Amino acid sequence: MKGFTATLRLVRLALRRDRFTLPVWILGMAGFLTATTAMFDDSYTKHPQLLGPDTAIVAENPGMRVLGLVTGPSIGGYTLHRDGLTLAVLAAMMSVLAVVRHTRQSEELGREEMLRAGVVGRHASLAAAVLVALAANVVLLFTLALGMMIAGQPAAGSLAGGASIALVGIAFTGVAAVTSQLASTTRGSIGLAGAALGVSFMLAALGNMLGTVDSTALRVTSAWPAWLSPVGWSQQMRPFADNAWWPLVLAVLSMAALCFLAIVLVGKRDVGRGMWPERRGAAQASPALLSPTGLVWRLQRGAVLGWVVGLLGFGLVFGALSEQIGGLQGAATEWYRTFGGDVDLLGAYWASMMQFAGIVVAIYVVSLLLRLYRDEAQGELEAVLGTAVSRVRWLRAYAVNALAGAALLLVVFAVAVALTGGQILGGTGSLLRDLIGAALLQLPAVGVLGAAVVAVIMLLPRWSVGLSWALVVGSIVVGPMFGPALGLPTWLLGLSPFTHVPNAPAVDPTAGPVLGLCLAAGLLAAAAALTFRHRNLTLPA
């Protein structure tokens, strides 16, 4: 037990360091789930006859089953089918980042060596990180359940729904504990855990796609690959139907086994080193690394590839649904007419999908731009500015990469939707042109949100991470996807940049809103650059 000496003190230290980060994660996910639950509750309360047919569409379509399972017609179950995968991924990443931050990152920055100089056991940091991540997931469970109950859902199903999301976070707490021992860098540890999450998603998706539908077309039984995945275990809890809690045991057991493995690995390596040796770099650097723009691209190209694969997959699935959406009639079309903004149902559907893509790409842009604060806080920026690189040039490098990456992701999504949608409906060429144009119209709104995040980093660097994600969540909740269904006033809806994006291809776009968004982005970026030029750097303690 001497290896765990001072674990509780390190837990207090970790909670002190994460006193803002973890609440933002938890409250952001809970707010998102509460808002979407209220939206679907309002829609299906007005038109209860649509719940069964909509559930059947999800159950019978293998592409829709990629997102999760449905078990009977219930508002809570339908909501978790739409949101469950997103929330599961976020819970997993919350756990991964928390564990890596207090283990591998502490070693990389030299904190662990300083702690070990005191009366601290060899396994104390790992144990503290795991305990903090587990506590965060327990709080997440009850916060999500409370949000669904506030939105009018039954308590038993809400608790099972919260547990189904926390289950993934618990399982990936163990995954991160192991990857922190394998890789020698923070980026490598997170990358390995992210790869494991991708494999978990693919196994669950494959199991659901190969699953069978019962005679009522309201329940899907997954094939065996889903049982090899924590994401699959999460979906097998079937909240608001079976409310099966036993899959949670699988997550706890797998987490315990992985943590035991991580403890064994800690004793077999040196502090600051991973079990896997670092890969040697090339003998000569690429000429692209001579510029800040090339350096930023080199650092984030792996993340871009992951986002491209994800959006490509979702685009192919959403495009394949075009024929079914075109066949909807009556009240079932109201959601798409509201958010698509036109009597052309397919145009409205595609417009809503482009809005969805804009929101997802904005999350990518914010995650990239927050590296500005990381570079500054960890001292890496100081070394770069010691060369011939100016502060504004460094900002410009991130801005160029953010906008180029956003444009690439939007185009990839639009192409994927057009390929499968065009194959089903015909006219792939014209649909491709329309959807690429509609997707790129989201770019000014993404730019406004990105510029606002950069301004926050420059003005309030120490608070920038929490405030930036709060801006993202706020823009989504009061935007066109959820704001009208929540009955929010017009002035509040107007605060989201996505509200001002033309609903193409359902309607012909106008230049006014687009130019207004571009002007707002430019002013925010200029204010951020001016502030950065006249303030001191936030250097590591």
SEVO-875660 format. One record per residue (C-alpha): residue number from 1; y, x, z. Coordinates in Angstrom, 2 decimals, padded with zeros to 5 digits, always signed. Each point is the difference from the previous one (the first is absolute). Layout:
<nodes>
NUM; Y; X; Z
...
</nodes>
This chain:
<nodes>
1; +000.00; +000.00; +000.00
2; +002.34; +003.01; +000.22
3; +000.49; -000.36; -003.74
4; +001.91; -003.27; +000.64
5; +002.34; +001.32; +002.70
6; +003.55; -001.47; -000.27
7; -001.07; -002.67; -002.51
8; +002.01; -002.73; +001.74
9; +003.10; +002.17; +000.04
10; -000.35; +000.58; -003.72
11; -000.43; -003.76; -000.49
12; +003.37; -000.50; +001.71
13; +001.52; +002.69; -002.22
14; -001.42; -001.60; -003.15
15; +001.26; -003.44; +001.01
16; +003.43; +001.50; +000.67
17; +000.06; +001.56; -003.48
18; -001.25; -003.22; -001.66
19; +002.13; -002.43; +001.99
20; +001.80; -001.11; -003.17
21; -002.52; +000.75; -002.75
22; -002.93; -002.06; +001.26
23; +002.07; -003.12; +000.89
24; +001.49; +000.04; -003.52
25; -003.49; +000.08; -001.51
26; -001.31; -002.76; +002.24
27; +003.00; -002.32; -000.15
28; +000.39; +000.52; -003.73
29; -003.59; -001.04; -000.69
30; +000.25; -002.92; +002.41
31; +003.26; -001.19; -001.55
32; -001.48; +000.18; -003.49
33; -003.11; -001.97; +000.98
34; +002.03; -002.60; +001.91
35; +002.32; -000.54; -002.96
36; -002.78; -000.37; -002.55
37; -002.04; -002.27; +002.29
38; +003.02; -002.25; +000.46
39; +000.55; -000.03; -003.76
40; -003.58; -001.06; -000.80
41; -000.03; -002.47; +002.89
42; +003.12; -001.67; -001.36
43; -001.41; -000.10; -003.53
44; -003.43; -001.39; +000.87
45; +001.31; -002.41; +002.60
46; +002.05; -001.64; -002.74
47; -002.91; +000.10; -002.49
48; -003.26; +000.06; +002.01
49; -002.00; -001.07; -003.07
50; +000.59; +003.44; -001.54
51; -001.63; +002.08; +002.72
52; -003.58; -000.66; -001.10
53; +000.58; +000.68; -003.73
54; +002.02; +003.14; +000.73
55; -002.76; +001.28; +002.28
56; -002.59; -000.74; -002.69
57; +002.03; +001.98; -002.57
58; -000.06; +003.01; +002.32
59; -003.70; -000.34; +000.77
60; -001.12; -000.39; -003.60
61; +002.12; +002.81; -001.48
62; -001.53; +003.49; +000.51
63; +003.40; +001.58; -000.58
64; +001.58; -001.98; +002.83
65; -002.90; +000.90; +002.28
66; +001.14; +003.62; -000.24
67; +002.76; -000.97; +002.46
68; -002.42; -001.50; +002.52
69; -002.26; -002.92; +000.88
70; +000.62; -003.68; +000.56
71; -002.16; -002.21; +002.17
72; +000.91; -003.64; -000.30
73; +003.41; -001.60; -000.52
74; +002.39; +000.99; +002.79
75; +003.63; +001.08; -000.05
76; -000.64; +002.96; +002.29
77; -002.99; +001.17; -002.02
78; +001.90; -000.28; -003.29
79; +002.92; +001.93; +001.49
80; -002.26; +002.82; +001.15
81; -001.61; +000.15; -003.41
82; +003.45; +000.59; -001.50
83; +001.29; +002.35; +002.74
84; -003.11; +001.40; +001.67
85; -000.56; +002.98; -002.28
86; +003.65; +001.08; +000.18
87; +000.03; -000.26; +003.78
88; -003.33; +001.80; +000.31
89; +001.31; +002.93; -002.04
90; +003.17; +000.11; +002.11
91; -002.01; -000.10; +003.25
92; -002.19; +002.83; -001.25
93; +003.01; +002.12; -000.97
94; +001.72; -000.71; +003.34
95; -003.07; +001.37; +001.79
96; -000.43; +002.96; -002.35
97; +003.63; +001.09; +000.31
98; -000.03; -000.39; +003.79
99; -003.14; +002.12; +000.45
100; +001.05; +002.67; -002.50
101; +003.50; +000.19; +001.46
102; -001.31; +000.92; +003.46
103; -002.81; +002.30; -001.14
104; +000.23; +001.80; -003.33
105; +003.80; -000.22; -000.29
106; +000.45; +001.32; +003.54
107; -002.18; +002.97; -000.89
108; +001.84; +000.57; -003.26
109; +003.38; +000.06; +001.75
110; -001.16; +002.18; +002.90
111; +000.25; -002.71; +002.67
112; -003.71; +000.08; +000.77
113; +000.03; +003.73; +000.70
114; +002.88; -000.49; +002.43
115; -001.85; -002.83; +001.76
116; -003.19; +002.02; +000.26
117; +001.97; +002.67; +001.87
118; +000.17; -002.47; +002.89
119; -002.73; -001.77; +001.93
120; -001.22; -002.05; -002.96
121; -003.61; -000.49; -001.07
122; -001.22; +000.89; -003.48
123; -000.75; -003.63; -000.87
124; +002.98; -001.59; +001.79
125; +002.29; -000.30; -003.05
126; -002.70; -001.64; -002.10
127; -000.94; -002.39; +002.80
128; +003.65; -000.94; +000.59
129; +000.59; -000.65; -003.70
130; -003.08; -002.23; -000.23
131; +000.96; -001.96; +003.14
132; +003.52; -000.60; -001.31
133; -001.30; -001.19; -003.38
134; -002.53; -002.32; +001.66
135; +002.69; -001.45; +002.27
136; +002.23; -000.61; -003.02
137; -002.79; -001.91; -001.74
138; -000.67; -002.15; +003.07
139; +003.69; -000.90; +000.14
140; -000.08; -000.65; -003.75
141; -002.93; -002.40; +000.44
142; +001.84; -002.23; +002.46
143; +003.36; +000.28; -001.81
144; -001.51; -001.15; -003.30
145; -001.85; -002.82; +001.76
146; +003.21; -001.11; +001.70
147; +001.83; -000.01; -003.33
148; -002.61; -002.26; -001.61
149; +000.01; -002.34; +003.00
150; +003.79; -000.24; -000.19
151; -000.44; -000.98; -003.65
152; -002.24; -002.88; +001.08
153; -003.53; +001.39; -000.32
154; -002.86; -000.54; +002.51
155; -000.28; +002.55; +002.82
156; -003.67; +000.89; -000.57
157; +000.46; +000.70; -003.70
158; +003.26; +001.87; +000.63
159; -001.65; +002.31; +002.53
160; -002.90; +000.65; -002.38
161; +002.50; +000.65; -002.79
162; +001.91; +002.51; +002.10
163; -003.28; +001.68; +000.97
164; -001.09; +000.23; -003.63
165; +003.11; +002.06; -000.79
166; -000.18; +002.13; +003.15
167; -003.67; +000.71; -000.79
168; +001.01; +002.12; -002.99
169; +002.57; +001.88; +002.06
170; -002.61; +000.74; +002.68
171; -002.52; +001.30; -002.53
172; +002.55; +002.26; -001.68
173; +001.07; +001.40; +003.35
174; -003.38; +001.72; -000.02
175; +000.35; +001.00; -003.64
176; +003.37; +001.67; +000.70
177; -001.45; +001.80; +003.03
178; -002.55; +001.67; -002.29
179; +002.33; +000.74; -002.94
180; +002.41; +001.68; +002.42
181; -002.75; +002.50; +000.76
182; -001.08; +000.52; -003.60
183; +003.34; +000.68; -001.70
184; +002.41; +002.79; +000.91
185; +003.17; -001.97; -000.80
186; +001.53; -003.33; +000.89
187; +000.16; -000.99; -003.65
188; -003.67; +000.87; -000.47
189; -001.08; -002.01; +003.05
190; +001.89; -003.07; -001.15
191; -001.26; +000.45; -003.56
192; -003.64; +000.11; +001.11
193; +000.45; -003.09; +002.15
194; +001.75; -001.75; -002.89
195; -002.90; +000.85; -002.29
196; -002.42; -001.45; +002.55
197; +002.12; -003.17; +000.09
198; -000.14; -000.22; -003.79
199; -003.79; +000.31; +000.02
200; -000.19; -002.64; +002.73
201; +002.08; -002.39; -002.08
202; -002.09; +000.58; -003.13
203; -003.25; -000.65; +001.88
204; +001.37; -003.25; +001.44
205; +001.36; -001.07; -003.39
206; -003.30; +000.78; -001.73
207; -001.97; -001.92; +002.62
208; +002.27; -003.03; -000.34
209; -000.02; +000.04; -003.80
210; -003.81; +000.16; -000.06
211; -000.26; -002.70; +002.67
212; -001.26; -003.55; -000.49
213; +001.90; -003.29; +000.32
214; -001.57; -003.00; +001.71
215; -000.36; -003.43; -001.58
216; +003.34; -001.23; +001.37
217; +001.86; +002.96; -001.58
218; +001.73; +000.55; +003.34
219; -002.02; +002.85; +001.53
220; -000.90; +003.44; -001.34
221; -002.91; +002.08; +001.32
222; +000.65; +003.70; -000.61
223; -002.51; +002.42; -001.45
224; -001.24; +003.01; +001.98
225; +002.75; +002.54; -000.98
226; +002.51; -001.95; +002.11
227; -001.99; +000.84; +003.12
228; +000.58; +003.72; -000.52
229; +003.76; -000.37; +000.42
230; +002.34; -000.65; +002.96
231; +002.08; -002.14; -002.37
232; -003.16; -001.99; -000.76
233; -000.76; -000.37; +003.73
234; +003.51; -001.36; +000.48
235; -000.53; -002.69; -002.63
236; -003.42; -000.95; +001.40
237; +001.67; -001.24; +003.20
238; +001.05; -003.03; -002.10
239; +002.95; -001.19; +002.16
240; +000.68; -003.76; +000.13
241; -003.61; -000.71; -001.00
242; -002.79; +001.96; +001.69
243; +002.31; +002.00; +002.32
244; -002.81; +002.60; +000.26
245; +000.98; +002.75; +002.44
246; -003.09; +002.17; -000.30
247; +001.27; +002.07; -002.99
248; +002.57; +001.37; +002.45
249; -002.91; +001.71; +001.78
250; -000.79; +001.91; -003.21
251; +003.56; +001.33; -000.11
252; -000.05; +001.08; +003.65
253; -003.37; +001.73; -000.36
254; +001.06; +001.82; -003.19
255; +003.26; +001.07; +001.65
256; -001.90; +001.31; +003.05
257; -002.46; +001.94; -002.18
258; +002.80; +001.54; -002.09
259; +002.00; +000.95; +003.10
260; -003.08; +001.71; +001.44
261; -000.35; +001.94; -003.24
262; +003.68; +000.95; +000.16
263; -000.44; +001.31; +003.56
264; -002.90; +002.15; -001.16
265; +002.08; +001.37; -002.89
266; +002.92; +000.84; +002.31
267; -002.28; +002.43; +001.83
268; -001.04; +001.73; -003.22
269; +003.39; +000.98; -001.43
270; +003.14; +001.89; +000.94
271; +003.29; -001.68; +000.88
272; +002.06; -000.49; -003.14
273; -002.99; +000.31; -002.32
274; -002.21; -002.64; -001.55
275; -003.74; +000.02; -000.57
276; +000.61; +000.21; -003.74
277; +001.76; +003.16; -001.21
278; +003.35; -000.36; -001.70
279; -000.10; +000.12; -003.79
280; +001.64; +003.04; -001.50
281; +002.96; -000.72; -002.22
282; +000.55; +001.19; -003.55
283; +000.93; +003.65; -000.55
284; +003.21; -001.08; -001.74
285; +002.10; -003.05; +000.76
286; +000.79; -002.58; -002.65
287; +003.49; +000.29; -001.57
288; +000.60; -003.60; +001.13
289; +000.16; +001.24; +003.60
290; +003.19; +001.89; -000.80
291; +001.94; -003.26; +000.42
292; +000.19; -002.34; +003.03
293; -001.05; -002.90; -002.24
294; -003.17; +001.81; -001.00
295; -000.76; +000.90; +003.61
296; +000.34; -003.61; +001.17
297; -002.22; -001.15; -002.86
298; -002.63; +002.60; +000.92
299; -000.01; -001.25; +003.60
300; -000.40; -003.69; -000.85
301; -002.05; -000.07; -003.20
302; -003.22; -000.76; +001.90
303; +001.62; -003.00; +001.68
304; +001.28; -001.24; -003.37
305; -003.51; +000.18; -001.43
306; -001.35; -002.10; +002.86
307; +002.70; -002.63; -000.47
308; -000.63; -000.05; -003.77
309; -003.70; -000.70; +000.55
310; +000.75; -002.76; +002.51
311; +002.59; -001.80; -002.14
312; -002.17; +000.37; -003.09
313; -002.86; -001.75; +001.78
314; +002.17; -002.82; +001.34
315; +001.65; -000.45; -003.39
316; -003.35; -000.39; -001.75
317; -001.07; -002.61; +002.57
318; +003.24; -002.01; -000.15
319; +000.02; +000.08; -003.79
320; -003.55; -001.36; -000.09
321; +001.18; -003.05; +001.97
322; +002.47; -001.05; -002.71
323; -002.34; -002.55; -001.59
324; -000.72; -001.73; +003.30
325; +003.68; -000.07; +000.96
326; +000.87; -001.51; -003.38
327; -002.45; -002.84; +000.67
328; +001.60; -001.09; +003.28
329; +001.62; -003.42; +000.07
330; +002.12; -002.17; +002.26
331; +000.99; +001.17; +003.47
332; -002.10; +003.14; -000.33
333; +002.66; +001.45; -002.28
334; +002.89; -000.36; +002.45
335; -000.32; +003.45; +001.57
336; +000.19; +001.75; -003.36
337; +002.84; -002.21; -001.22
338; +001.97; +000.76; +003.15
339; -000.39; +003.75; -000.20
340; -000.24; +000.33; -003.76
341; +003.04; -002.15; -000.62
342; -001.01; -001.81; -003.20
343; -002.08; -002.86; -001.40
344; -002.17; +002.55; -001.84
345; -002.85; +000.34; +002.50
346; -001.48; +003.22; -001.36
347; +003.45; +001.54; -000.25
348; +000.62; -001.01; +003.60
349; -003.30; +001.54; +001.08
350; +000.75; +003.27; -001.75
351; +003.51; +000.05; +001.47
352; -001.44; -000.41; +003.51
353; -002.44; +002.84; -000.69
354; +002.85; +002.26; -001.09
355; +001.81; -000.87; +003.23
356; -003.14; +000.96; +001.89
357; -000.14; +003.32; -001.87
358; +003.64; +000.68; +000.82
359; -000.69; -000.44; +003.71
360; -003.05; +002.28; -000.08
361; +001.84; +002.70; -001.94
362; +002.91; -000.20; +002.47
363; -002.46; +000.88; +002.78
364; -001.05; +003.08; -001.99
365; +003.63; +001.03; -000.55
366; +000.87; -000.34; +003.69
367; -003.06; +002.01; +001.06
368; +001.07; +002.78; -002.39
369; +003.66; +000.03; +001.03
370; -000.90; +000.18; +003.69
371; -001.28; +003.49; -000.76
372; +003.68; +000.95; -000.11
373; +000.14; -000.46; +003.76
374; -003.37; +001.73; +000.51
375; +001.15; +003.05; -001.99
376; +003.16; +000.16; +002.06
377; -001.53; -000.64; +003.43
378; -002.81; +002.55; -000.47
379; +002.33; +002.75; -001.21
380; -001.30; +000.20; -003.57
381; +003.32; -001.11; -001.48
382; +001.89; +002.80; +001.73
383; -002.07; +002.58; -001.85
384; +000.61; -001.73; -003.34
385; +003.75; -000.22; +000.57
386; +000.00; +003.72; +000.77
387; -000.52; +000.53; -003.73
388; +002.31; -001.06; -002.83
389; -000.93; -003.68; +000.51
390; +002.84; -002.22; +001.21
391; -000.42; -003.07; +002.19
392; +000.96; -002.38; -002.80
393; -002.43; +001.67; -002.37
394; -002.81; -000.47; +002.53
395; +000.89; -003.69; +000.34
396; +000.10; -000.34; -003.78
397; -003.51; +001.48; -000.27
398; -001.39; -002.72; +002.25
399; +002.01; -002.71; -001.77
400; -001.30; +001.04; -003.42
401; -003.60; +000.08; +001.20
402; +000.35; -003.33; +001.79
403; +001.46; -001.79; -003.03
404; -002.41; +001.62; -002.47
405; -002.98; -000.80; +002.21
406; +001.18; -003.58; +000.49
407; +000.45; -000.51; -003.75
408; -003.47; +001.45; -000.66
409; -001.67; -002.28; +002.55
410; +001.79; -003.11; -001.27
411; -000.99; +000.76; -003.59
412; -003.63; +000.68; +000.98
413; -000.20; -003.36; +001.80
414; +001.59; -001.85; -002.92
415; -002.34; +001.67; -002.52
416; -003.04; -000.90; +002.12
417; +001.05; -003.66; +000.28
418; +000.72; -000.16; -003.74
419; -003.32; +001.57; -000.98
420; -002.23; -002.48; +001.81
421; +002.37; -002.95; -000.42
422; +000.47; +000.70; -003.70
423; -003.73; +000.34; -000.60
424; -000.56; -003.44; +001.53
425; +003.00; -001.83; -001.47
426; +000.68; +002.04; -003.13
427; +003.26; +001.65; -001.06
428; -000.45; +003.21; +001.97
429; +002.80; +001.81; -001.84
430; +002.75; -002.55; +000.66
431; -001.18; -000.54; +003.59
432; +000.06; +003.75; +000.58
433; +003.62; +000.24; -001.13
434; +001.07; -002.95; +002.13
435; -001.75; +001.20; +003.15
436; +001.19; +003.59; -000.26
437; +003.57; -001.26; -000.31
438; -000.47; -002.37; +002.94
439; -001.52; +002.76; +002.10
440; +002.84; +002.44; -000.67
441; +002.50; -002.66; +001.07
442; -001.35; +000.52; +003.52
443; +001.17; +003.62; -000.08
444; +003.65; -000.67; +001.04
445; -001.15; -001.97; +003.08
446; -002.39; +002.81; +000.91
447; +002.88; +002.42; -000.49
448; +002.26; -001.94; +002.38
449; -002.64; +000.05; +002.72
450; -000.68; +003.70; -000.59
451; +003.72; +000.87; +000.11
452; +000.38; -002.00; +003.22
453; -002.85; +001.99; +001.55
454; +001.61; +003.31; -001.03
455; +003.29; -001.18; +001.54
456; -001.80; -000.81; +003.26
457; -001.63; +003.45; +000.00
458; +003.35; +001.68; -000.47
459; +001.86; -002.11; +002.57
460; -002.65; -000.45; +002.70
461; -002.71; +002.59; -000.67
462; -001.84; -000.32; +003.31
463; -000.28; -003.77; -000.37
464; -000.58; -000.01; -003.73
465; -003.76; -000.63; -000.12
466; +000.06; -003.21; +002.04
467; +003.21; -001.29; -001.58
468; -001.25; +000.73; -003.51
469; -003.20; -001.98; +000.41
470; +001.98; -002.77; +001.68
471; +002.14; -000.16; -003.17
472; -003.14; -000.28; -002.11
473; -001.53; -002.78; +002.07
474; +003.31; -001.86; +000.17
475; +000.51; +000.20; -003.76
476; -003.49; -001.39; -000.58
477; +000.19; -002.83; +002.53
478; +003.43; -001.29; -001.09
479; -000.72; +000.67; -003.67
480; -001.20; -002.41; -002.70
481; -003.70; +000.28; +000.89
482; +000.33; -001.46; +003.51
483; +003.63; -000.91; +000.74
484; +000.16; -003.39; -001.80
485; -003.29; -001.15; +001.54
486; +001.35; +000.89; +003.45
487; +003.08; -002.13; -000.62
488; +002.43; +002.89; +000.46
489; +003.68; -000.58; -000.86
490; +001.35; +001.21; -003.33
491; +002.22; +002.70; +001.51
492; -002.99; +001.51; +001.78
493; -002.12; -000.06; -003.16
494; +002.78; +001.86; -001.77
495; -000.37; +002.98; +002.34
496; -003.24; +001.00; -001.71
497; +000.50; +001.97; -003.22
498; -003.10; -001.67; -001.47
499; +001.76; -003.39; +000.13
500; +002.42; +001.17; -002.70
501; -002.64; +001.18; -002.50
502; -000.28; -002.31; -003.04
503; -003.32; -001.89; -000.12
504; -001.12; +001.43; -003.33
505; -002.02; -000.78; -002.05
506; +000.37; -003.60; +001.22
507; +003.74; +000.04; -000.72
508; +002.22; +002.13; -002.19
509; +001.56; +002.77; +002.14
510; +003.77; +000.34; +000.33
511; +001.86; +003.26; +000.40
512; +002.20; -001.02; +002.95
513; -002.54; +000.15; +002.86
514; -001.61; +003.15; -001.36
515; +003.34; +001.83; -000.30
516; +000.94; -001.19; +003.49
517; -003.19; +001.48; +001.45
518; +000.58; +003.26; -001.86
519; +003.54; +000.20; +001.37
520; -001.19; -000.67; +003.55
521; -002.67; +002.70; -000.31
522; +002.54; +002.48; -001.34
523; +002.49; -000.67; +002.82
524; -002.68; +000.36; +002.69
525; -001.28; +003.22; -001.57
526; +003.52; +001.42; -000.23
527; +000.68; -000.87; +003.65
528; -003.28; +001.69; +001.00
529; +000.80; +003.16; -001.96
530; +003.53; +000.19; +001.44
531; -001.32; -000.42; +003.54
532; -002.68; +002.64; -000.50
533; +002.54; +002.54; -001.22
534; +002.08; -000.33; +003.18
535; -002.57; -000.19; +002.82
536; -002.18; +002.54; +001.73
537; -003.71; +000.23; -000.70
538; -002.44; -001.56; +002.47
539; -002.10; +003.05; +000.82
540; -003.26; +000.18; +001.98
541; +000.37; +000.59; +003.72
</nodes>
